[in-house]
Amino acid sequence: MAALDNNCTSSTVVPVRKTSVIWEPDANVQVPVRKISLKNALQGFDNPTFESPRSRKTSAASSHEEVGPVRKKSCLQNSNYVTDAIGYDTSKCANGNTRTKKLSTSESIHSKTRFSDIADEDGDDRSWWYTFCLKCRAKESHPSWQPPLWSKICPYPFCLTYRQFSRIIALSLIGVLLWAVLYSIVGDTAAPGGHLFQLILLALCAHLGGVLMSLTTLPALIGMLFTGIIFQNVGIVDINESFGEVTKELRKIALVIILIRAGLDLDPLALKRLKFITIKVGLVPWIVEAGVIALTTHFLLNLPWIWALMLGVIIAAVSPAVVVPCLFRLRSKGYGVAKGIPTLIIAIAGIDDATSVAMYGIMQSIMFSNDSLTMQIIQGPVSIVGGIGFGILWGIISNYAPEKFDPFVVPLRILMLLVGGLVSVFGSEMIGYGGAGPLGCVTAAFVCLVCWTRGGWEIDDNPAATAFEIFWMIFEPILFSITGAQIKINELDPNIVSIGAGCLIAGVILRALVTVLVGIGCGLNLKEKIFVALSLMAKATVQAALGPVALGFVLGQTPQQSYAETVLMICVLSIMITAPTGAILITLSGPRLLTKTKSPTPIPEGWRRSHRPSIRDISIIDEEEERCNNVESQNTVNIEKDSP
């Protein structure tokens, strides 16, 4: 064969192959040649008409820069030289590329693990189960150490990493040992079947239910609420009247955390710039929804006026726990940030929550007070003035004590704010002015935020906000699970449930219409006003915190207890209906109703990269500044295109 090749090569006559039916080689023109066979040294002629100016890409990563139609090879072609899982080199194709061959399901898993980075860059499709498992994984800041055989026994991402597995083992051991210590101290109440054991079990399972629910992009609190309902009605736990005192105090602590977070989440600069819009779009629809709920429940469910009004002010509150995560996802994609719509919605939610809690406290003080009519009339203004005054005073004290350069300033300020909020809520209820406590909580948190910001703390990175976010992570499953556990399905009245659902839907629809109407003159177009109206329909935190409170005051009183049970039932029903519906509507309508900026604001560094976002993740971008930036970017692109 070698001799044959040499003879063919030394021949003076070179056989020519036509590479195009419209082209004949010219004998006077020297034409570049190319091989026409891998096993034969015979050389054919390249066709300049075919090769230039056209080009073809041999892979998605081709560096060809010629302009013209291109032809890609198979999407299964892999341009990287790799070694398969068994250890031998994969066979090369004629053009130098390699193809990987998956031999089994386990081989597919290992190849996914090895080529995960490459596949992400090339946009390769994944199976649904691989995508789902990958979605459950949080991005690690540092690579995890693991035993040598761990990746083979537990392939990523279908199994836990060693870091996650060891973390679960450590937390489980800590929990079991703490329970053993607690059992040795308090005795049977911490034993299986005891009150304390049931609360701990319910809270832990509610947290797990919230994690599972969050995988569907719905708020975690929905899973926590349903966990409480299921555990109570299946018989795993029995949260009855004997838990009344404990659950009452836990709700008050959770309410303090909710109100302090609401005050710390308000942006002073944005609130100052949007103060008239926030008050108009926030309070007017709040009044309308509270009035609609009060009227419908009074005439359709036969609630007394005072109970109907109490239910109205509870239902009218908006839940930031539902709204904020949905707005965070939209904000990360650039939707609505040009006009500060996320900040506007969160400011409205904070004002609505503070108003609802304050009005509820005033009504509760009037309903369960034995004072004279004159004292009950002046109780409202006194509660408002006293609550705001206490909040301002405590906020100023917390600014000067401790001193801002104290090495322990962060924990001391957090404890000062927490203790002030607890004293405000528990103390105001003890002296008979329950409406003053919630106002004092929100006011103190907001004044502290303003003072600490002037002293050097950044609004976007407030250590106190971080601490209270952690506190909420602890109390959120407790609050929603015990609220759901108080619903007994076999005791529900279908007539009350159906009428209550109709009242809730009527209130939400009328509030949305009023929000669109009062939004006229706020600088928002019709689509943006509709989005704001849809975002303000979600109920959760205030309803879970306040719905069961009245029931604790009237246990054993036959007519009053039935009214309190109706209030609790409708509050839970409002969470079950509006929380998932609101989250879905915000997620789906945002890309269709909001304007997307060309360069969305990146996620801030540090703790705000966690999977539990807050209002601090949502910034406000001036519309004129954004428009100028977009114009400058477009001009830069045009200049680059015009330059040779």
N, C-alpha and C positions, 0 to 999 in steps of 0.2 A: 504493500500500500504506500509506503514511503517513496518507493521508486516511482510509482505511478504519479504521486503528487509532484515529485521533482520534474518528471517529464512534462507534466501539464504546465508547470510554472515556467519552465524554460522555453516553452513554445512561443514563437513570435506572433502567432495569431491568437488573439484573445476573444473567446466567444462573448458576444454581447447579448444581453437580455433586455427586451423592452420593458421598461418600468411604467410606461404610460402609452396608451393607444394614440395619443396626439403628439408624441414627441419622438424624434429620431435623432440619435447621436451624430454629431458632426465630426468628421475625421480630423478637421483642422483645429478643433477646439479641445484643449486638455480638460477633461472632466474628472472630478473626484470619483473615486471608485469605492465600492463597499463589498463586503463579503455577502454572498448569497447562500452560503451554507456553512454550518459550523464544522463539518467534517471535510470540507473541500476548500482548498486555497484559491479556487477560481474566483476572480473578482469581477463584479458587475459594476454598472455605472449608476451613480445617484442621479435623480431627476431634479434639476434645479427648479423646474416649474412647479413641481409638487412640494418640494421642501421649503421654498422661500416665496413669499414672506410668512407662510403658514408655519405653525409649530404644533407639536402635540405634547401633552403632559403624560408622563409615565406614572405619576402618582399625585396624590393630593398635596404633597409637600414639594412638588417640582418648583425649581427656581427659574423657569423660563420667563422671560420678560417681554417676548414679542406679543404684539397685539393681533388678534385674529382668532378665528374659531379653533378650538382645541378639541382633542379627543382623549378622554380619560380611559384608562384601563379599568378592569374590574374593581369594584369596591372591596372585594375580598383580598386584593393584592396587598401584601405587607412589604414595605420598602426597607424594613430593618432586618438585619441578619440576627436571628435568634436561635436559641437552643431549646428544644422541647423539654417537657417535664421529666422524660425518661433519661435524658442525658446525651442523646446523639443529635448531630446537627440535622436540621431540616433540609430537604432537597432544594437545590437552587433551580430556578426557572431559567429560560434562555436569556432573559434580559437582566439577570443578576438579582432579581427580587426573590423573596422567599415566601412561602405560604405555610401557615401553621395548621396542623391537623389535630382536631380534638377527638380523642379516642373514646372518652366516656364522660359521664356526668362529673366525676371527680376531677378528670383532666380539664374539663371546662371550668370548674371552680378555680383550679390552680392557674389557668391561663388568665382568668379574669383578675386574679390577684396580682400576677406579674405585670400585666399590661394595662393596669387601671389608669395610670397617668397618661400613657400613649393614647388609649382609647378615648379619654376625656378630651384630649386636645383635638383629636380627629373627628369628634362628634359621633363616635360609633354607637349604635343602638344597643340597648341592654334589655335583657328579659325583665318582665315585670317584677319577679321575685327578687332579682338582684337589685333593681332600682328601689324597691320597697325596703330591703334590708339596708341599703346604703343611706336611705333617707333617715333611718333611725340612728345613724351614727353622727356624733358631733365631731367636728374637726379638732384633732389633738394639736396642742401647741408644740409638744415635743414628742419624738418617737417613743413608743412604749417598749420597755425591756420585757422580754418574754423567754421562757425556756426554749431550748433548741427544737423540740418537737411540737411546740404549741401551734405553729402555723399549719402543720399537717393535720393535727387532731381537730383544731377549731379554725377552719379557713375563714378569712375575712372577706366580706362583711357579714357572712351568714351566722357567725358565732361572735361571742364577745371577745374583745381583746383581753390580753392578760391583765392590763391595767384596770379595765372595767370589772373583770371577774374578781380580782383581788380587792377592789373597792367594795363590791357587794359583800364579800366574805367579811371584811373588816367591819362594815356597818352592821351586819347581822350579828357578829360576835359582840359588838358594843351594845346593841339593843337587847340581846338575850341577857347579858351580864347586868345591865341596868335594871331590867325587869326583875332579875333575881334579887338585886339589892332592894328594889322597891317592895317586892313581896315580903322580904324579911323585915321591913319597917312597918308597913301598913296592914299586912296580913291578908285576910280572905278577899278584901275588895280588889286586890291585884291578882287574885287567882283566876283561872279560867271560869267564866260565868259571873265574875264580880263586875261592879260598875266601872271601876277604873280600867280593868282589862278590856271590857267591851268598847270603851271610848278609844283606847289606844289601838285596838284591832280595827275599829271603824276608820280612824284617821289614816292609818297606814294603807289600808285597802283603798280608801278614797284617793290617796295620792297616786297609787298605782293605776286606778281607773282614770284619773286625770291625765297621766302620762299616755295611756293607750288612746284616750280620746284626742289628745293633741296631735297624734300621728295622722289624724284625718283632717288637720288644719282647723278643726273646730276648737272653741275654748275648752281648756282643761276642766273648768268648773262644772261643765255639763256632765262629764264623767264622774266627778265627785258627787254631784247631786243625785245622779242615778244610782251610784253605789250605795248611798244612804237609803234610798227608797227600796232597792232590791234587798239589802241586808235586813232591813226592818220587816219587810213583808214575807221574806223567805223564812225568817226565824233565826238567823245567825246572831243578831243582836236584838235586844228589847229595850229601846229607849222610851221609858215611861215617865210618869209624873215624879218618880223618885229621883230622876236626874235633873229636875227642874232648877234647883239652885245652882248646880254646877254649870249647866248649859247657859243659864242666864248670865253668869259672870263671864263665861268664855265669849259670849256674843258681845258683851260690852268691851272687852279687851280688843276683839276683832274690829269693833266699830271705831275704837280709838286709832288703831293702825290704819284703817281705811281713810279716816278724816285727815290724819297727819300726812299720809301719802298724797291726798288730794291737795293739801296746802303746799307741799314741797314740789308737786308737779306743775304748779302754775308758773308760767314764765312771766316775770314782772314787766319786761320790756314789751313782749307781745301783748300782754293784757292791757298795758297802757295804750298801745297803739290801736287795739281792737276793742276798747272798753265799751263803746256804744253798741257796736255790732254784737258783742258777746251778751250784753244785757238784753238787747232787743230780741235776738234769735234764741236766747236761752230761757229767759223768764216768761215771755209771752206764750210760747208753746207749752211750757211747763204748767202755767195757770190753766190753759185750755184743756190739757189732758187730765189734770187733777179734777177739774170741774166736770168733765164728761164722765169720768169713772165714778165720781160721787153721785151724780144725777142718776146714772144707769143702775148702779148697785142699790141706791135708795129705793127706786121705784120697781125694779125687777127682782131684787133679792130681799127686799124689805129690811134693809139695814137702817138703823137710826141715823140721823144726819151726822152726828158726831163720829160714829163709826165709819160712815161712808166717806166723810172728809178725811179721816185718818188714812183710810185705804187709798184715797186719791193721791195724797201727798207722798205716800210710799211708792205707789206704782209710777208716778211721774218722774222718778229719778232715773238717770242714765248710768249704765255700768261702764267705767273705764276698763275693767278687767276683760270685757268682751271687745271693746272698741280699739284699744291701744294695739294689741298684737296684729289685728287686721290692717290698721293704718300703717303699722311699721312695715309690713310686707309691701304695701302699695308705695310707701315713701321710698323704700330701698330701690324700687323700680323707677322712681321719678314722677309718680302720679300725684298731682295736686300740690306739690311743694312750692310752685311759683307764686301762688296766692296765699300760702299759709293755711290751707284748709285743714290739715291734720291738727295744727295748733289751735285753730278756732274750735274744732269739735271737742278737743280735750278740755279746753277752757270752759266750754258750755257744760260739759259733763261734770266738771268739778263744782261749778256754781250750782247746778241742779242738785247735786248730792248734798252740798252744804245747806241749801234751802230746804230740801226735803227732811233732812235730819233735824234741823232747827224747828221747823213747823211741827214735826212729829213730837218733839220734846215738849213743845208748848201745849199741844193738844193732850198729850198724855198727862201732863201736870194738871190740866183743867179737869180731865175726866176722872182721875183718881185722887182728887183733892177734896178735902172737907172744909176748905176756907169759904169765906163769904163771896157773894157775887162780885163785890167791888174788888176784892183781892184777885179773883180769877180774871177780871177784865184787865187790870194793870199788870198781870203776870207776864203777858206777851211782850209789851215794850220793855219791861224791866229785864226779861231774859235776853232780849236782843242787845240792849245797851250793856248789860253786865257781861255777857259772853264776849262781845267785841272788845270791851275794856280790859277784861282779864287776859285775852289773847295778846293784845298790844303790850300790856305790862310784862307778861311773861316772856314775850319775844325779845323785848329790850333787855330784860335781866339775863336771858340766855346769851345775849351778844357780849355782855361785859363780864359774865362769870360762866365759864373760865376765861382767862385772858387768852387772846388769840395766838400768842407765841408759846403757850404752855405745851410741853411735849405730849400731854394727855388730852389735848383739846378736843380731838375727834370723839373718843368714847364719852367724855364728859358732856359734850354738847348733845350727843345722841341720848344719853340718859336724862339730861335736863328736859329735853323735848318730850321724851316718853313719859316721864313722871308728871310733867305739867299737863299733858293730855289726859292721863289717868285721873289726876286730881280734878281736872275740869269736869269730866263726865261723871265720875262717881260722887264728887262733892256736890255738884249742882243738883243731882237727883236726891241726895240726902237732905238738902235744905229746901227741896220742893220746887226748884226752878230748873227742870230738866232740859228746857230749850236752850239754856245758856251754855251748857257743857259742850255740845257739838260745835257751836259757833266759836267758842273759845279755843277748841282744838284746831280748827282750820285757820283761824286768825293767827294763833301763836306760830303755827308752822310757816305761814306765809311771811310774817314779820321776821322770823328767824332767817328765812331764805334771803330776804332783801338785805338784812343787816350783814349776814355772813358773806354775801356776794360783794358788798361794798368793802368788806375787810380782806378780800383776796381770794375767796373760794369761787370756783367757776360754777356757773349755772349748769353747764352740761356735764359736770363731773363732781357732784355733791356727795360727799361720804355719808351724810345723814340719809339721803335718799336711797343709797345703796343698803344701808343698815335696815331701814324700814321695808325695803323690798324683801330682804331676807326674813324679817319678822312675818311678812305677809305670806311667804312661802310656807311657813310653819302653820299659820292660823287659817289659811284658805281651805285646806282639806277638812279641818275641824269644823269650820263654820258651815260649809255647804253639806257635809255629810250628816251632821246632826239636824240640819234643817230638812234634808230629805228624809231622814229617819223618823220624823214626826208625822209623815204622811202615811196613813194606813189605807190601802186601796179598798179593802173590804168595807170600810166605813164611809167611803166617798158617796155623795149624793149625785147621781148622773145629771139631775136637773140643775143643781148648783154649778157643776162643772161646765155644762154646755152654755148656760147663761153667762157665767163668769168669763168663758172664752170669748163669747160675743161682745161683752163689755170691753174686754182688753183689745180686741181687734178694732172696735169702733173708736176707742181712745187713741190707738196708734195711728189710724188712718186720718182722723181729724187733726192730730198733732202734726203729721207730715204735711197736710194741706196748709195749715197755719204757718208752719216753718217756711214753706215756699213763698207764701204771701208776705210775711214780715221780712223776708230776705231781699225784698225789692229795695234798691238803693244801697246795698252792701258791697257792690263791686263784683258780684258773682253772676255768672250767666245762669240760664235755666237749668242746664244739666248739672252744674255744680250745686245749685240750691236743692235739686232733687237728691243728690248724693248726701248732702248734709242732713236732709230730712230722713233718709233711710238709715243713716248712721246713728241717729238719736233714738232709735226704737228699742235698742237692746236693754234688758233689765237683768240684774243679777245681784250685785253686792249689797246694796241698800235693802233690797227686798229680802235677802237671806238674813241680814242682820236685824231688821226691824219687824219683819212679818211675825215671828213667833213671840215677840216680847210681850205684847198685850195679853197673850194667853197665860203667861205666868202670873199676871195680876188678878185674874178672874177665875182661877181653878176652883171648882165647886159651886160657882154661882150659875145656875141653870141658864137663864136667858143671855147673860153676858158671855158665858163660855161658848155658846153656839155662835155668837157674833165673832168672837176672837178666832174660832176655828174656821169660819168662813173667810176671814181676813188672811189667815195663814194659807188656806187652800188656794186662794186666788193669787197670793204672792208667789207660791211655788209654781202655780200654773203659768204665771207671767214669765218666770225664768225658763221653764220648759218650752214655751212657745217662742218667745222673742229672742232668747240668747242664740240658739243655733240659726234661726231665721235671719237675725241681724248680722251674724258673722258671715253667712253665705251671701247675703245681699251686698255687704260691703266688699267682699272679695270679688264677686262677679261683676258688680256695677262699676267698681272703681276704674278699671281700664276702659270702660265704655263711656263714662260720664266725665272723667277728669282729663285734663291736659297733661301730657307727659313731657317733662323737660328732656333736652337732648343729652345732658350730662347729669344724671342723678347723683345726689350727694352721697359720698361713701359712708359706710358704717363707721361710727367713731371707734377709736382704739380703746383697749382696756376692757373693763368689766361690762360695758354696754354691748359687747359682742356675744353675750350669753343668749340662750334660747328663750329667755323671758324678758322681752323688751319692755321699755317704759316710755313715758312721755319724753324723757331726756334723749331718746333716740330720734325724736322728731324735731327737726329744725324748721325755721321759717325763712324763706328766701324772698327778698323783695322782688316784686314783679318787674319793676323797671330795670333793676340791676340784672335780673335773669335775661330780660329781653336784650339789654346791651351786650351781655356776654355772648348770647347766641348770635347777634349780628357780627360781633368781632370774630367769632369762630368761623362764621360763613365767609367773611372777607379774607381771612387767612387762608382758607381752603381755596378760594378763587385765585388768590395771588400765587399759591403753589401750583395750581393747574396752568396758569398763564406763563409761569417762568419756564425757560427751556430746560 
